[in-house]
């Protein structure tokens, strides 16, 4: 168990720029869209990978100095393809009517921040702790920053933290620039270039990011906000002080069992593994909260709009084209019926989020532009499920072999926030990070339906 007084020491920091100059086309402004602008108040998204250092028999050949140099060089080569990550946000104010045009300005490209830090903590300290140790939050930069701060702060900051027997590579990325799909595309490309022993002629990536913005037909690609000053829409959110964060592992067999149970109860085959696990979490978190039976309960899932728009966007679209879907019922209804009924509600919400729904939401935003406030995104009756077990997190190896774990930072979390990860062993297994207030976490840990789902028979 790590000591609450352990602290991360920053050894050095620098800024890494793209290895090659951009073409003139790549220096043009990238205007933010109705998918991106609502996230200006959100914190930076923070995800990272924990690696074990090479074993003692090989450790004599491992040099942290060489490793860091290779990381910086390969990052520079990767930024040649992902050049907006090295840029900053910019704003153009318009007077008549008053409006705020925010865009990514590749002409202003100070680089990606790169930090080397150390901490007197072991890999085991991180993995064996019941709850995510608070020191993990210090494995990430830009704690407390919101996306609008990207005017002056880097859009991406990488912190490499050296543990006593491990290395953590954590990324803090501005959410108006990149969603989870985009972030892991970047990480995968960086790892690919790192493994190619980067040099002047070795900066090939197998998937090229697409920065051209999706625009709703008959709408101006330059989207503005109806404000004169940032104070009119900026809100800085304070996460609950005593939030508990815990990882739960669902094996391939336990996920399969949940999926079969949900489909059997509904006499269908259309409920997915993710929908079945989400339904379990919705039911068990709601039960742990002891809400009144007649009160409303909501399960909200973050979804990518790439494949839902028609024509679809490429999976290599680099941006933040996400939306959310919600399943809503009363606590009494949720508890009176089984897992299948909850999963079917989620399935129907996901299925109905089609091209028409995406374009309707965007058109509605144009009529009434809004910037989300974190204080309104996590009401006390919601189970909010984000990220995806389909992201290829463990394919990012950086010459260290497969990571032993994936972790997130402290930002954008509150009571009821759930983050999905692939299980390290693959095969459809999942890791689920649940954030709850202490009294609710205690009840979840004793919930019979929840615990039995985690145990293989």
C-alpha positions as CSV (number, residue, x, y, z in Angstrom):
1,X,0.0,0.0,0.0
2,X,1.4,3.4,-1.0
3,X,1.9,6.0,1.6
4,X,-0.4,9.0,1.3
5,X,2.7,11.3,1.6
6,X,4.5,9.8,-1.4
7,X,5.1,12.4,-4.0
8,X,6.1,12.6,-7.7
9,X,9.3,14.5,-8.4
10,X,9.6,16.2,-11.7
11,X,13.1,15.8,-13.1
12,X,12.9,17.7,-16.4
13,X,10.4,19.0,-19.0
14,X,10.6,20.3,-22.5
15,X,8.5,20.8,-25.6
16,X,8.6,18.5,-28.6
17,X,7.8,19.8,-32.0
18,X,7.0,17.9,-35.3
19,X,10.1,16.5,-36.9
20,X,9.3,17.9,-40.3
21,X,7.8,21.3,-41.3
22,X,4.1,21.3,-42.3
23,X,2.9,22.0,-45.8
24,X,1.2,25.3,-46.3
25,X,-2.2,23.5,-46.3
26,X,-1.4,22.0,-42.8
27,X,-0.9,25.5,-41.5
28,X,-4.5,26.5,-42.1
29,X,-6.9,27.0,-39.1
30,X,-8.9,24.0,-38.0
31,X,-12.3,25.3,-36.9
32,X,-14.1,23.6,-34.0
33,X,-17.5,22.0,-34.7
34,X,-20.7,21.5,-32.7
35,X,-19.1,18.2,-31.6
36,X,-16.1,20.0,-30.1
37,X,-17.2,23.3,-28.8
38,X,-19.6,22.0,-26.1
39,X,-16.6,20.5,-24.3
40,X,-14.7,23.7,-23.6
41,X,-15.5,23.5,-19.9
42,X,-14.4,19.9,-19.5
43,X,-11.1,19.0,-18.1
44,X,-8.4,17.4,-20.3
45,X,-8.8,13.7,-20.9
46,X,-6.2,11.7,-19.0
47,X,-5.2,8.1,-19.9
48,X,-2.0,6.2,-19.5
49,X,-0.3,2.8,-19.5
50,X,1.8,1.2,-16.7
51,X,4.7,-0.9,-17.8
52,X,7.1,-3.1,-15.9
53,X,10.8,-2.4,-16.4
54,X,12.8,-5.1,-18.1
55,X,13.6,-8.0,-15.8
56,X,16.9,-7.9,-13.9
57,X,18.6,-10.2,-16.4
58,X,17.9,-7.6,-19.1
59,X,17.9,-4.5,-17.0
60,X,21.6,-3.9,-17.4
61,X,20.9,-3.1,-21.0
62,X,18.0,-0.7,-20.2
63,X,18.9,3.0,-19.9
64,X,16.2,5.4,-18.9
65,X,18.2,8.2,-20.6
66,X,18.2,6.3,-23.9
67,X,14.6,5.3,-23.5
68,X,13.5,9.0,-22.9
69,X,15.5,10.1,-25.9
70,X,13.9,7.5,-28.1
71,X,10.5,8.5,-26.8
72,X,11.1,12.2,-27.6
73,X,12.5,11.4,-31.1
74,X,9.6,9.1,-32.0
75,X,7.1,11.6,-30.6
76,X,8.6,14.3,-32.8
77,X,8.3,12.0,-35.8
78,X,4.7,11.1,-34.9
79,X,3.7,14.7,-34.6
80,X,4.6,15.1,-38.2
81,X,1.4,13.2,-38.9
82,X,-0.5,14.5,-35.8
83,X,0.7,18.2,-36.1
84,X,-2.5,19.8,-34.5
85,X,-1.4,18.3,-31.1
86,X,1.6,20.6,-31.1
87,X,-0.5,23.7,-31.7
88,X,-2.7,25.9,-29.5
89,X,-6.3,27.2,-29.6
90,X,-7.0,30.7,-30.8
91,X,-10.1,32.9,-30.7
92,X,-11.4,35.5,-33.1
93,X,-14.0,37.9,-31.7
94,X,-16.7,39.2,-33.9
95,X,-18.7,42.3,-33.0
96,X,-22.0,42.1,-35.0
97,X,-23.5,40.0,-33.7
98,X,-21.2,39.4,-30.7
99,X,-19.6,36.0,-31.2
100,X,-16.6,33.9,-30.3
101,X,-14.9,31.8,-33.1
102,X,-12.5,29.3,-31.5
103,X,-10.1,27.2,-33.7
104,X,-6.9,25.3,-33.6
105,X,-4.0,27.4,-34.9
106,X,-1.2,25.3,-36.4
107,X,0.7,28.5,-37.1
108,X,1.1,28.8,-33.3
109,X,2.9,25.5,-32.6
110,X,5.1,25.6,-29.5
111,X,4.9,21.8,-29.2
112,X,3.8,19.0,-27.0
113,X,4.9,19.1,-23.4
114,X,7.1,16.2,-22.4
115,X,7.9,15.6,-18.7
116,X,10.2,13.1,-17.0
117,X,9.3,12.4,-13.4
118,X,10.2,9.9,-10.7
119,X,8.4,8.4,-7.7
120,X,9.3,5.9,-4.9
121,X,6.4,3.6,-5.7
122,X,6.4,0.1,-7.2
123,X,4.2,-1.5,-9.8
124,X,2.8,-3.7,-7.1
125,X,1.8,-0.7,-5.0
126,X,-0.4,0.4,-7.9
127,X,-1.9,-2.9,-8.8
128,X,-2.6,-4.4,-5.3
129,X,-4.3,-1.4,-3.8
130,X,-8.0,-1.9,-3.4
131,X,-8.7,1.7,-4.6
132,X,-6.7,3.7,-7.1
133,X,-3.9,5.3,-5.1
134,X,-4.0,9.1,-5.1
135,X,-0.4,9.2,-6.3
136,X,-1.7,7.9,-9.7
137,X,-3.3,11.3,-10.2
138,X,0.2,12.8,-10.1
139,X,1.3,10.6,-13.1
140,X,-0.6,13.1,-15.3
141,X,0.1,16.8,-16.1
142,X,-2.5,19.6,-16.4
143,X,-4.6,18.6,-13.4
144,X,-7.3,21.2,-13.1
145,X,-7.0,22.6,-16.6
146,X,-10.1,22.9,-18.7
147,X,-10.2,22.7,-22.5
148,X,-10.6,26.4,-23.0
149,X,-7.1,26.8,-21.3
150,X,-5.7,25.3,-24.5
151,X,-5.2,28.9,-25.7
152,X,-2.1,29.1,-23.6
153,X,-1.5,25.5,-22.3
154,X,-0.4,22.6,-24.6
155,X,-3.1,20.6,-26.2
156,X,-1.2,17.5,-25.3
157,X,1.1,16.8,-22.4
158,X,3.0,13.5,-22.0
159,X,4.4,12.6,-18.6
160,X,6.8,9.7,-18.2
161,X,7.0,8.7,-14.6
162,X,9.7,6.3,-13.5
163,X,8.7,3.9,-10.7
164,X,11.1,1.8,-8.8
165,X,10.4,-1.1,-11.1
166,X,8.2,0.3,-13.7
167,X,7.4,3.2,-16.1
168,X,4.1,5.0,-16.5
169,X,3.4,6.9,-19.7
170,X,0.4,9.3,-19.2
171,X,-1.2,11.6,-21.7
172,X,-3.4,14.6,-20.9
173,X,-5.1,15.7,-24.1
174,X,-7.5,18.5,-24.8
175,X,-11.0,17.0,-25.2
176,X,-12.1,19.5,-27.9
177,X,-9.3,18.2,-30.1
178,X,-9.5,14.5,-29.5
179,X,-11.9,11.8,-28.2
180,X,-10.8,8.4,-27.0
181,X,-10.7,6.9,-30.5
182,X,-8.4,9.7,-31.7
183,X,-6.1,9.6,-28.6
184,X,-5.5,5.8,-28.9
185,X,-4.9,6.2,-32.7
186,X,-2.2,8.7,-31.8
187,X,-0.7,6.4,-29.1
188,X,-0.8,3.4,-31.4
189,X,1.0,5.4,-34.1
190,X,3.6,6.7,-31.6
191,X,4.3,3.2,-30.4
192,X,4.6,2.0,-34.0
193,X,7.2,4.7,-34.9
194,X,9.0,4.1,-31.6
195,X,9.4,0.4,-32.5
196,X,10.7,1.2,-36.0
197,X,13.9,2.8,-34.4
198,X,12.9,6.2,-35.8
199,X,15.3,8.0,-38.1
200,X,14.9,10.6,-40.9
201,X,13.3,8.0,-43.2
202,X,11.3,5.9,-40.7
203,X,8.2,7.8,-39.6
204,X,5.6,5.8,-41.4
205,X,2.2,5.2,-39.7
206,X,-0.2,2.6,-40.9
207,X,-3.3,4.8,-40.3
208,X,-3.1,8.5,-41.3
209,X,-5.3,10.8,-39.2
210,X,-7.9,12.9,-41.0
211,X,-8.3,16.5,-39.8
212,X,-10.9,17.7,-42.2
213,X,-13.9,18.6,-40.1
214,X,-17.3,17.0,-40.5
215,X,-19.9,19.8,-41.3
216,X,-23.6,19.5,-41.4
217,X,-24.9,20.2,-44.9
218,X,-25.9,23.8,-45.6
219,X,-24.1,25.1,-42.5
220,X,-21.0,27.3,-42.3
221,X,-17.9,25.3,-41.5
222,X,-16.8,28.2,-39.3
223,X,-18.9,27.7,-36.2
224,X,-19.2,30.4,-33.6
225,X,-20.4,30.8,-30.0
226,X,-22.9,33.6,-29.2
227,X,-20.7,35.2,-26.5
228,X,-18.6,38.3,-26.1
229,X,-16.4,37.1,-23.2
230,X,-15.3,33.6,-22.0
231,X,-16.6,34.4,-18.5
232,X,-20.1,34.1,-20.0
233,X,-19.7,30.3,-20.5
234,X,-16.6,29.2,-18.5
235,X,-17.2,27.1,-15.3
236,X,-14.4,25.3,-13.4
237,X,-15.7,22.1,-11.7
238,X,-14.4,20.9,-8.4
239,X,-14.6,17.1,-8.2
240,X,-15.9,15.6,-4.9
241,X,-13.1,15.4,-2.4
242,X,-13.8,11.9,-1.0
243,X,-14.5,10.1,-4.3
244,X,-13.5,6.4,-4.3
245,X,-12.1,5.0,-7.6
246,X,-11.9,1.2,-8.0
247,X,-11.2,-1.2,-10.8
248,X,-13.3,-4.4,-11.3
249,X,-12.3,-7.1,-13.7
250,X,-14.7,-9.0,-15.9
251,X,-13.2,-12.1,-17.4
252,X,-14.1,-13.3,-20.9
253,X,-16.3,-16.0,-19.3
254,X,-18.1,-13.5,-17.0
255,X,-18.8,-11.1,-19.8
256,X,-20.1,-13.9,-22.0
257,X,-22.3,-15.1,-19.1
258,X,-23.8,-11.6,-18.7
259,X,-24.5,-11.3,-22.4
260,X,-26.2,-14.7,-22.6
261,X,-28.3,-13.9,-19.5
262,X,-29.4,-10.6,-20.9
263,X,-30.3,-12.0,-24.3
264,X,-32.0,-15.0,-22.8
265,X,-34.2,-12.9,-20.5
266,X,-35.4,-10.9,-23.5
267,X,-35.6,-13.8,-26.0
268,X,-33.2,-12.0,-28.4
269,X,-29.6,-12.1,-29.6
270,X,-29.1,-8.4,-30.2
271,X,-27.8,-7.2,-26.8
272,X,-24.1,-6.7,-27.0
273,X,-21.5,-7.5,-24.3
274,X,-20.9,-3.9,-23.5
275,X,-24.7,-3.3,-23.2
276,X,-25.0,-6.3,-20.8
277,X,-22.2,-5.1,-18.6
278,X,-23.5,-1.5,-18.7
279,X,-26.9,-2.8,-17.6
280,X,-25.4,-4.6,-14.6
281,X,-23.5,-1.5,-13.6
282,X,-26.6,0.6,-13.9
283,X,-28.7,-1.7,-11.7
284,X,-26.0,-2.2,-9.1
285,X,-24.9,1.4,-8.8
286,X,-28.6,2.5,-8.5
287,X,-29.2,-0.1,-5.8
288,X,-26.1,1.0,-3.9
289,X,-27.5,4.6,-3.8
290,X,-30.8,3.7,-2.1
291,X,-32.7,6.1,-4.2
292,X,-36.5,6.4,-3.6
293,X,-38.4,3.8,-5.7
294,X,-40.4,6.5,-7.5
295,X,-37.4,8.5,-8.5
296,X,-35.8,8.6,-11.9
297,X,-32.6,6.8,-12.7
298,X,-30.5,7.3,-15.9
299,X,-27.8,5.3,-17.6
300,X,-25.8,7.5,-20.1
301,X,-23.3,6.1,-22.5
302,X,-20.8,8.1,-24.6
303,X,-20.9,6.9,-28.2
304,X,-18.9,7.7,-31.3
305,X,-20.8,9.3,-34.2
306,X,-18.2,8.2,-36.8
307,X,-20.2,5.2,-38.0
308,X,-23.6,6.6,-37.3
309,X,-23.5,9.6,-39.7
310,X,-24.4,8.9,-43.3
311,X,-22.1,8.9,-45.1
312,X,-20.0,7.6,-42.2
313,X,-16.8,9.3,-41.1
314,X,-13.6,7.4,-41.2
315,X,-12.4,5.7,-38.1
316,X,-9.3,7.7,-38.7
317,X,-11.2,11.0,-38.3
318,X,-9.2,12.9,-35.7
319,X,-11.4,15.0,-33.6
320,X,-14.2,14.7,-31.0
321,X,-17.2,13.4,-32.9
322,X,-19.0,11.9,-29.9
323,X,-22.5,12.0,-28.5
324,X,-24.4,10.4,-25.7
325,X,-27.4,8.2,-25.4
326,X,-29.6,7.7,-22.3
327,X,-31.8,5.0,-21.0
328,X,-34.2,6.3,-18.3
329,X,-36.7,4.6,-16.0
330,X,-37.8,4.7,-12.4
331,X,-35.8,2.9,-9.7
332,X,-38.8,0.7,-9.0
333,X,-39.0,-0.4,-12.7
334,X,-35.3,-1.0,-12.9
335,X,-35.3,-3.2,-9.8
336,X,-38.5,-5.0,-10.6
337,X,-37.2,-6.4,-13.8
338,X,-34.0,-8.3,-14.5
339,X,-30.7,-7.6,-16.2
340,X,-32.2,-8.2,-19.7
341,X,-34.8,-5.5,-19.4
342,X,-32.2,-2.9,-18.4
343,X,-29.9,-4.1,-21.2
344,X,-32.7,-3.9,-23.7
345,X,-33.4,-0.3,-22.7
346,X,-29.8,0.6,-23.3
347,X,-29.7,-1.3,-26.6
348,X,-32.8,0.6,-27.8
349,X,-31.2,3.9,-26.9
350,X,-28.0,3.0,-28.8
351,X,-29.9,1.7,-31.8
352,X,-32.0,4.8,-32.1
353,X,-28.9,7.0,-32.2
354,X,-28.6,6.9,-36.0
355,X,-27.8,9.4,-38.8
356,X,-31.1,11.2,-38.3
357,X,-30.6,11.5,-34.5
358,X,-27.0,12.8,-35.0
359,X,-28.0,15.4,-37.5
360,X,-31.0,16.4,-35.5
361,X,-28.8,17.0,-32.4
362,X,-26.3,19.0,-34.4
363,X,-29.0,21.2,-36.0
364,X,-30.5,21.8,-32.5
365,X,-27.1,22.9,-31.3
366,X,-26.8,25.4,-34.1
367,X,-30.1,26.9,-33.1
368,X,-29.1,27.1,-29.5
369,X,-25.4,26.7,-29.0
370,X,-24.4,25.5,-25.5
371,X,-21.2,24.8,-23.6
372,X,-21.6,21.9,-21.2
373,X,-21.0,22.5,-17.5
374,X,-19.5,19.5,-15.6
375,X,-21.8,20.4,-12.6
376,X,-24.8,19.4,-14.8
377,X,-23.3,16.3,-16.4
378,X,-23.2,14.1,-13.3
379,X,-26.5,14.5,-11.4
380,X,-26.9,12.3,-8.4
381,X,-29.2,9.8,-10.2
382,X,-26.9,9.0,-13.2
383,X,-24.5,6.2,-14.1
384,X,-22.3,7.8,-16.8
385,X,-20.3,5.3,-18.9
386,X,-17.5,6.4,-21.0
387,X,-14.4,5.2,-23.0
388,X,-14.5,1.7,-24.6
389,X,-13.2,-1.8,-24.1
390,X,-12.7,-1.9,-27.9
391,X,-9.8,0.6,-27.8
392,X,-6.5,-1.1,-28.5
393,X,-4.7,0.2,-25.4
394,X,-2.5,-2.9,-24.9
395,X,-1.2,-2.7,-28.5
396,X,0.9,0.3,-27.5
397,X,4.1,-1.2,-26.2
398,X,7.0,1.3,-26.7
399,X,9.6,-1.5,-26.6
400,X,8.6,-2.5,-23.1
401,X,6.2,-5.4,-24.0
402,X,2.5,-5.3,-23.1
403,X,1.5,-2.9,-20.4
404,X,0.5,-4.4,-17.1
405,X,-2.4,-2.0,-16.6
406,X,-4.1,1.0,-18.0
407,X,-5.1,3.9,-15.7
408,X,-6.8,7.3,-15.9
409,X,-6.2,10.6,-14.1
410,X,-8.4,12.5,-11.7
411,X,-10.1,14.8,-14.2
412,X,-13.8,14.6,-15.4
413,X,-14.8,12.3,-12.6
414,X,-17.6,12.4,-10.1
415,X,-20.1,10.1,-8.3
416,X,-21.4,7.6,-10.9
417,X,-18.7,8.0,-13.5
418,X,-17.7,4.6,-15.0
419,X,-14.8,4.2,-17.4
420,X,-14.4,1.1,-19.6
421,X,-11.2,-0.6,-20.6
422,X,-10.2,-3.7,-22.4
423,X,-9.0,-6.5,-20.2
424,X,-5.3,-7.1,-20.5
425,X,-5.8,-10.8,-21.6
426,X,-8.1,-9.8,-24.4
427,X,-10.8,-12.2,-25.6
428,X,-13.6,-9.8,-24.8
429,X,-12.6,-9.3,-21.1
430,X,-13.1,-5.9,-19.6
431,X,-11.8,-3.7,-16.8
432,X,-14.2,-1.2,-15.3
433,X,-13.2,1.8,-13.3
434,X,-16.1,2.9,-11.0
435,X,-16.1,6.2,-9.2
436,X,-18.5,6.5,-6.3
437,X,-18.8,8.3,-3.0
438,X,-17.5,6.1,-0.1
439,X,-20.9,5.0,1.3
440,X,-22.1,4.0,-2.2
441,X,-18.9,2.2,-3.0
442,X,-19.1,0.2,0.2
443,X,-22.6,-1.0,-0.8
444,X,-21.6,-1.8,-4.3
445,X,-18.8,-4.0,-3.0
446,X,-21.3,-6.0,-1.1
447,X,-24.0,-6.1,-3.8
448,X,-24.8,-9.8,-4.4
449,X,-25.7,-9.4,-8.1
450,X,-22.6,-7.4,-8.8
451,X,-20.2,-9.7,-7.0
452,X,-21.7,-12.9,-8.4
453,X,-21.2,-11.5,-11.9
454,X,-17.5,-11.1,-11.3
455,X,-17.0,-14.7,-10.2
456,X,-16.5,-17.5,-12.7
457,X,-18.5,-20.6,-11.9
